[in-house]
Amino acid sequence: MAFRRRQLFEFNDLSWMPRSVRDTVVESLSRTLSWGRLLDNLVAPFEAFLEAAGTTEVLEIGSGAGGPATILAREIARKGKTPPRFTLTDLHPRAEAWELARAEMPGTIAFEAAPVDATHVPAELGDGRARSIINVLHHFPRELATSVLHDAVRGSRGVFVAEGFERNPLMFANFAIAGLPALLMNPILSPRDNLAKAALTWLTPAALAISMWDGLVSTLRVWSEADLREMVAPFGGDWDWKYGTYEYPPFGKGYYFQGLPRRKA
């Protein structure tokens, strides 16, 4: 069944929402990805992408609580390989969470503490690095999503976009198995605002309701392969683009979309 894309609001995107609410959503999602092992099968295509890009430096866009970069680096290291060096960035930096990620994997995880606009990444951050945009691009309307991709093409060694599902709200159920425990434990494991997050999560249905709404809306905001190819069409024959999928338990399927500059003969 094909679902029409809808740019509905997510609570996590609203600037006036309290920090404790936005952090609850982002932190819980990071733990869901880790506890549910939802990115395990993304590791192989990501490694192949980095090898083709010829770099071990990755600038992560929209890092949130640092989950995707930490998980990918951890899984690559678990295989006995040297992970790339990730530099985490976000328009709303979460330095406390990123400090924990850096402490876990020193020399592998770094971050930019100042806000970074994904549509205008400074050259000193972007040049020479590949860019990863994981579980992020669906937040942007078409104009902004296109600008993010165009900025990445102008200033990177390659672009790796991934989302945890294609456009199908039913697929959000795959996140519930790990997502509910991750949400309930977040007030204990969070690096800040623990009392406020406990009230949101344990004393009211607010955290659960907001997380469910944002998750379902995310599935309707996801860009399709056709959408993505249309966004990067202006680059013509200068870049090669590839779309693929990966699976995770119990019956989930996400996608990745990668671009690499075409080597000149």
SEVOMI-82937 format. One line per 8 residues: their letters; for each residue x, y, z of N, C-alpha, C. Coordinates in steps of 0.1 Angstrom, whole numbers, plus 5000, padded with zeros to 4 digits. Each point is the difference from the previous one (the first is absolute). Example, Ala and Ser with C-alpha at 12.3 -4.5 7.8 and 13.67 -1.06 7.14 Angstrom:
BEGIN
AS	5132 4943 5078 4991 5012 5000 5009 5012 5000  4996 5011 4993 5009 5011 5000 4992 5011 5008
END
This chain:
BEGIN
MAFRRRQL	5008 4988 5000 4992 5012 5000 5009 5012 5000  4997 5010 4991 5008 5012 4999 4993 5011 5008  5008 5006 5009 4995 5011 5008 5005 5013 4995  4991 5010 5000 5004 5014 4996 5008 5006 5011  5011 5007 4996 5008 5007 5010 4993 5012 5005  5001 5002 5014 4993 5011 5006 5010 5007 5010  5001 5013 4999 5009 5007 5008 4993 5005 5013  4995 4990 5008 4994 5003 5012 5010 5005 5011
FEFNDLSW	4996 5006 5010 5010 5004 5010 5004 4989 5009  5012 5001 5006 5005 4991 5010 5003 5009 5013  4996 4996 5011 5002 5008 5012 5015 5003 5002  5009 4990 4996 5014 5002 5002 5006 5011 4991  4992 5004 4990 5005 5011 4991 4996 5014 5005  4991 5001 5009 4994 5013 5004 5010 5007 5010  5004 5012 4996 5010 5007 5008 4995 5004 5014  4987 5001 5001 4995 5004 5013 4997 4989 5010
MPRSVRDT	5002 4988 4995 4999 4988 5009 5011 5001 5011  4997 4996 5012 5010 5000 5011 5012 4990 4996  5012 5004 5004 5011 4992 4997 4999 4985 5005  4993 4999 5011 4999 4986 5006 4991 4991 4991  4990 5006 4993 4992 4993 4990 5008 4996 4988  5007 5009 4994 5008 4997 4988 5010 4990 5003  5007 5002 5011 5011 4990 5004 4994 4986 5002  4988 4999 5007 4994 4987 5002 4998 4993 4987
VVESLSRT	4995 5006 4990 4998 4994 4987 5013 4995 4994  5010 5009 5000 5012 4997 4993 5009 4990 5007  5001 5001 5013 5007 4990 5008 4994 4986 5000  4987 5000 5001 4993 4987 4999 5002 4993 4987  5000 5008 4989 5002 4994 4987 5014 4995 4998  5010 5007 5006 5014 4995 4999 5001 4986 5007  4994 4999 5012 5001 4987 5007 4992 4989 4993  4989 5004 4994 4992 4991 4992 5008 4994 4989
LSWGRLLD	5007 5008 4993 5009 4995 4989 5010 4991 5005  5006 5003 5012 5010 4991 5005 4995 4987 5006  4990 5002 5009 4995 4988 5007 4993 4990 4990  4993 5006 4990 4993 4991 4990 5009 4996 4989  5013 5004 5000 5010 4996 4990 4994 5003 4986  4994 5012 4999 4993 5003 4987 5009 5005 4989  5013 5003 5003 5009 5005 4990 5011 4989 4996  4999 4988 5006 5010 4990 4998 5002 4998 4985
NLVAPFEA	4990 4998 4992 5001 4997 4986 5002 5012 4991  5002 5012 5007 5004 5012 4992 5015 5001 5000  5007 4992 5009 5014 5002 5001 5007 4996 4987  4997 4989 4994 5007 4995 4988 4999 5010 4988  4988 5005 4997 4999 5010 4989 5007 5013 5004  5000 5004 5013 5007 5012 5004 5015 4998 4998  5006 4989 5004 5014 4997 4998 5004 5000 4985  4991 4994 4992 5003 5000 4986 5000 5015 4994
FLEAAGTT	4991 5008 5005 4999 5014 4996 5013 5007 5004  5005 4998 5012 5012 5007 5004 5012 4996 4992  5001 4987 4997 5011 4995 4992 4999 5007 4986  4989 5000 4994 4998 5006 4987 5003 5015 5000  4997 5007 5012 5002 5014 5001 5015 5003 5003  5007 4990 5004 5015 5002 5002 5003 5009 5012  4991 4999 5011 5003 5008 5012 4996 4992 5012  5006 5004 5011 4997 4995 5013 4995 5011 5010
EVLEIGSG	4996 5011 4994 4995 5012 5007 4985 5002 4996  4992 5000 5010 4985 5002 4997 4995 5012 5008  4993 5008 4994 4992 5011 5006 4986 4996 5001  4995 4998 5012 4986 4996 5002 4991 5012 5001  4990 5000 4992 4990 5011 5000 4988 4996 5009  4996 5010 5008 4988 4997 5009 5002 4989 5009  5011 5001 5008 5004 4988 5008 4991 4997 5012  4991 5009 5004 4991 4997 5011 5008 4997 5013
AGGPATIL	4997 4988 5005 5008 4996 5012 5012 4992 4997  5003 4999 4987 5013 4993 4996 4998 4985 4998  4988 4995 5000 4997 4986 4998 5006 4993 4988  4996 5005 4988 5004 4993 4988 5015 4999 4998  5007 5011 5002 5015 4999 4999 5006 4991 5010  4996 5001 5012 5005 4991 5011 4998 4985 4997  4988 4997 4995 4996 4987 4997 5008 4994 4989  5001 5008 4989 5008 4995 4988 5015 4999 5004
AREIARKG	5005 5009 5007 5014 4999 5004 5003 4988 5009  4990 4998 5010 5002 4988 5009 4999 4987 4992  4991 4999 4991 4998 4987 4992 5012 4998 4991  5006 5010 4994 5011 4998 4992 5012 4996 5009  5002 5006 5011 5011 4996 5009 4998 4986 5005  4987 4996 5003 4997 4986 5005 5005 4990 4989  5000 5003 4988 5004 4991 4989 5016 5000 4999  5007 5007 5009 5014 5000 5000 5006 5010 4990
KTPPRFTL	4992 5009 4995 5004 5010 4990 5002 5014 5007  5007 5008 4994 5001 5014 5005 4989 5008 4994  4991 5006 5009 4989 5008 4996 5005 5013 4994  4992 5007 4992 5003 5013 4996 4999 5010 5012  5005 5012 4998 4999 5010 5010 4988 5009 4997  4990 5000 5009 4988 5007 4998 5001 5014 5007  4996 5010 4993 4998 5013 5007 4985 5003 5000  4994 5001 5012 4986 5002 5002 4997 5015 4999
TDLHPRAE	4989 5003 4993 4995 5014 4998 4985 5000 5001  4994 5011 5004 4986 5002 5000 4997 5015 5001  4988 5004 4996 4996 5014 5001 4997 5002 5015  4997 4990 5008 4997 5001 5014 5010 4990 5007  5012 5004 5002 5010 4990 5006 4996 4995 5013  5004 4987 5003 4997 4994 5013 5014 4995 5005  5007 5010 5005 5014 4998 5004 5001 4989 5011  4990 5000 5010 5001 4990 5011 5000 4986 4995
AWELARAE	4990 4997 4991 4999 4987 4994 5013 4997 4991  5005 5010 4993 5011 4998 4991 5013 4997 5008  5001 5007 5012 5011 4997 5009 5001 4986 5004  4988 4994 5003 4999 4986 5004 5005 4991 4988  4995 5003 4988 5004 4992 4988 5015 5001 4998  5006 5012 5001 5014 5002 4999 5008 4992 5010  4995 5000 5013 5007 4993 5010 5000 4985 4998  4989 4995 4994 4999 4986 4996 5010 4996 4989
MPGTIAFE	5001 5009 4990 5008 4997 4989 5010 5012 4997  5010 5002 5008 5009 5011 4998 5008 4998 4987  5002 5010 4993 5007 4999 4987 4991 4996 4989  4988 4996 5003 4991 4996 4989 4988 5009 4999  4995 5005 5012 4989 5009 5000 5006 5014 5004  4997 5010 4992 5003 5014 5004 4987 5008 4997  5000 5013 5003 4988 5007 4997 5003 5015 4999  4991 5007 4994 5000 5015 4998 4990 5005 5010
AAPVDATH	5005 5007 5010 4991 5005 5011 4991 5011 4995  5003 5008 4990 4992 5011 4995 4989 4995 4991  4989 5007 4999 4990 4995 4990 5005 5000 4986  4996 4990 4992 5004 4999 4986 4987 4998 4992  4999 5009 4990 4989 5000 4991 5004 4991 4988  4992 4989 4999 5003 4990 4990 4999 5005 4985  4994 5012 4998 4999 5005 4987 5012 5009 4997  5008 5004 5010 5012 5008 4998 5011 4995 5009
VPAELGDG	5005 4989 4998 5011 4994 5009 5013 5007 4997  5006 5006 5010 5013 5007 4998 5010 4990 4993  5008 5006 4991 5010 4992 4993 5010 4993 5009  5003 5007 5011 5010 4993 5009 4995 4988 5007  4987 4998 5000 4993 4988 5005 4998 4990 4989  4995 5004 4989 4995 4991 4989 5011 4995 4991  5009 5008 4996 5009 4997 4989 5009 4987 5004  5001 4991 4991 5008 4988 5002 4993 4989 5008
RARSIINV	4988 5002 5005 4992 4990 5007 4988 4995 4992  4996 4988 5002 4988 4995 4995 4989 5005 5010  4987 5001 4996 4989 5004 5008 4990 4989 5002  4997 4997 5013 4989 4991 5003 4988 5008 5005  4988 4996 4995 4988 5007 5003 4990 4988 5004  5000 4996 5012 4993 4988 5004 4987 5003 5009  4989 4996 4995 4987 5002 5007 4997 5015 5002  5004 5008 4990 5000 5015 5002 4992 5006 4988
LHHFPREL	5003 4996 4988 4995 5008 4988 4985 5001 4999  4993 4991 5006 4985 5001 5000 4995 5011 5008  5008 5006 5008 4995 5012 5008 4998 5012 4992  5007 5000 4988 5000 5013 4992 4990 4999 4989  4993 5012 4998 4992 5001 4988 5009 4999 4987  4994 4999 4989 5008 4997 4987 5011 5010 4998  4997 5013 5001 5010 5011 4997 5012 4998 5009  4998 4998 5013 5011 4999 5010 5007 4987 4998
ATSVLHDA	4993 4989 4997 5006 4987 4998 5009 5001 4987  4995 5006 4990 5008 5002 4988 5013 5008 5003  4999 5011 5008 5011 5008 5004 5010 4993 5008  4996 4991 5008 5009 4992 5008 5008 4991 4991  4994 4993 4991 5007 4991 4990 5009 5008 4991  4996 5012 4996 5008 5008 4991 5012 5005 5007  4999 5004 5012 5011 5004 5008 5010 4989 5002  4995 4988 5002 5008 4988 5002 5008 4997 4988
VRGSRGVF	4994 5001 4988 5007 4997 4988 5011 5011 4997  4997 5012 5004 5010 5011 4997 5012 4998 5009  4999 4995 5012 5011 5000 5009 5003 4987 5007  4998 4989 4993 5004 4987 5007 5006 4990 4990  5005 4989 5006 5005 4989 4992 4990 4990 4996  4988 5001 5006 4989 4991 4997 4989 5003 5010  4988 4995 4996 4988 5003 5008 4993 4986 5003  4997 4998 5013 4993 4987 5004 4988 5004 5008
VAEGFERN	4988 4998 4994 4987 5002 5006 4994 4987 5004  4994 4999 5012 4993 4988 5004 4988 5004 5008  4990 4992 4999 4988 5001 5008 4996 4986 5005  4993 4999 5012 4997 4988 5006 4988 4993 4994  4993 5006 4991 4989 4994 4993 4997 5008 4987  4993 4993 4991 4995 5006 4989 4986 5006 5004  4993 5006 4990 4988 5007 5004 4988 4991 5002  5000 4995 5013 4989 4990 5003 4998 5001 5015
PLMFANFA	4989 5006 5006 4998 5001 5014 5001 4987 5007  4996 4989 4994 5000 4987 5007 5013 4996 5004  5011 5005 4993 5013 4996 5004 5005 5006 5013  4993 5010 5005 5004 5006 5013 4999 4990 5011  4991 4989 4999 4999 4990 5010 5013 4993 5003  5009 4999 4991 5013 4994 5002 5008 5007 5011  4997 5013 5002 5008 5008 5010 4994 4998 5014  4988 4994 5001 4994 5000 5013 5007 4990 5010
IAGLPALL	5005 4989 4995 5006 4990 5009 5011 5005 5008  5009 5008 4994 5011 5006 5007 4996 5014 5004  4991 5006 4993 4997 5014 5003 4993 5003 5013  4991 4991 5004 4993 5002 5013 5009 4999 5012  5009 4990 5001 5010 5000 5011 5009 5011 4999  5004 5005 4988 5009 5011 4999 4994 5013 5005  4987 5001 4997 4993 5012 5005 4999 5000 5015  4996 4988 5006 4998 4999 5014 5012 5002 5008
MNPILSPR	5012 4996 4995 5012 5001 5007 5007 5013 4998  4995 5008 4990 5007 5013 4997 5002 5009 5012  4990 5002 5009 5002 5009 5011 5012 4996 5009  5003 4988 5000 5012 4995 5008 5013 5002 4993  5000 4997 4987 5012 4999 4992 5004 5014 4994  4991 5009 5000 5002 5013 4993 5011 5008 5008  5008 5008 4992 5011 5007 5007 4995 5013 5007  4987 5004 4998 4995 5013 5006 4985 5000 5000
DNLAKAAL	4995 5009 5009 4985 5003 5001 4993 4987 5004  5006 4992 5009 4994 4987 5003 4986 5001 5007  4999 5009 5009 4987 5001 5007 4989 5004 4990  5002 5010 4991 4990 5004 4990 4997 4989 4991  5010 4992 4996 4997 4989 4991 4993 4988 5007  5002 4999 5013 4993 4990 5008 4985 5003 5001  4998 5013 5002 4986 5005 5001 4993 4997 4986  5006 5004 4989 4995 4998 4987 4997 4985 4997
TWLTPAAL	5009 4992 5005 4999 4986 4996 4992 4991 5009  5002 5002 5013 4994 4991 5010 4987 5005 5006  4998 5013 5001 4989 5006 5007 4989 5004 4990  5003 5001 4987 4990 5004 4990 5002 4992 4988  4990 4999 4991 5002 4993 4987 5007 5009 4989  5005 5011 5004 5005 5010 4990 5011 4994 4992  5010 4995 5006 5012 4995 4993 4996 4989 4990  4992 4991 5005 4996 4989 4991 4992 5005 4988
AISMWDGL	4990 5009 5003 4992 5005 4989 5008 5008 4990  5009 5008 5005 5008 5008 4991 5009 4991 4992  5006 4990 5006 5009 4991 4993 4993 4993 4989  4988 4995 5003 4992 4993 4990 4996 5009 4989  4995 5012 5003 4996 5009 4989 5012 5003 4991  5012 5004 5006 5011 5003 4992 5005 4988 4992  5000 4988 5005 5004 4989 4993 4991 4997 4988  4987 5000 5002 4991 4998 4989 5001 5011 4989
VSTLRVWS	5001 5012 5005 5001 5011 4990 5013 4998 4992  5011 4996 5006 5012 4998 4993 4999 4990 4989  4992 4990 5002 4998 4990 4989 4992 5006 4988  4993 5010 5002 4992 5007 4989 5009 5011 4994  5010 5004 5007 5009 5011 4994 5011 4994 4992  5003 4988 5000 5012 4994 4994 5000 5002 4985  5011 5004 4995 5002 5002 4985 5001 4987 4993  4994 4999 4989 5001 4988 4992 5012 5000 4991
EADLREMV	5003 4989 4994 5012 4999 4991 4998 5010 4988  4988 5001 4995 4997 5009 4989 5002 5015 5005  4996 5003 5012 5002 5013 5005 5015 5004 5001  5007 4991 5006 5014 5002 5002 5008 5002 4987  4997 4991 4990 5006 5002 4987 4997 5013 4993  4988 5004 5002 4996 5013 4994 5007 5012 5007  5003 4999 5013 5007 5010 5007 5015 5001 4995  5006 4989 4997 5014 5000 4996 5002 5000 4985
APFGGDWD	4989 5001 4992 5001 5000 4986 5008 5011 4994  5001 5012 5006 5008 5010 4994 5015 4997 4999  5004 4990 5007 5015 4996 4999 5003 4991 4989  4990 4996 4993 5002 4993 4987 5010 4989 5001  5010 5000 4991 5009 4989 4999 5012 5002 5009  5000 5010 5009 5012 5003 5008 5000 4991 5013  4989 4995 5003 4999 4991 5012 4992 4987 4997  5004 4989 5006 4993 4988 4999 4991 4998 5013
WKYGTYEY	4988 4996 4998 4991 4998 5011 4994 4986 5001  4999 4995 5012 4995 4986 5002 4990 5000 5011  4990 4992 4998 4989 4998 5010 5000 4985 5003  4999 4997 5014 5000 4987 5004 4992 4999 5013  4997 4988 5004 4992 4998 5013 5008 4990 5009  4996 5001 5013 5006 4991 5010 4988 4996 5009  5002 4989 5007 4989 4994 5008 5004 5000 5015  4991 4999 5008 5002 4999 5015 4988 4993 5006
PPFGKGYY	5002 4994 5012 4989 4993 5006 4989 5009 5006  4987 4994 5000 4996 4987 4996 4997 5000 4985  4995 5011 4994 4997 4999 4985 5002 5014 4994  5010 5008 5006 5002 5013 4995 5009 5001 4988  4999 5011 4992 5008 5002 4989 5002 5015 4998  5013 5004 5001 5004 5014 4998 5007 5001 4986  5004 5013 4997 5007 5002 4987 5012 5008 5002  5009 4999 4990 5011 5009 5000 5001 5006 4985
FQGLPRRK	5005 5012 4999 5002 5006 4987 5013 5007 5001  5009 4996 4991 5014 5005 5001 5004 5007 4987  5008 5010 5001 5005 5007 4988 5015 5001 5001  5007 4998 4989 5015 5001 4999 5003 5007 4987  5010 5009 5002 5005 5007 4988 5006 4991 4990  4996 5001 4987 5005 4992 4990 5015 5003 4997  5008 4989 5000 5014 5002 4997 5002 5003 4986  5008 5010 4998 5003 5004 4986 5012 4992 4994
A	4999 4996 4988 5010 4992 4994 5013 5008 4998
END
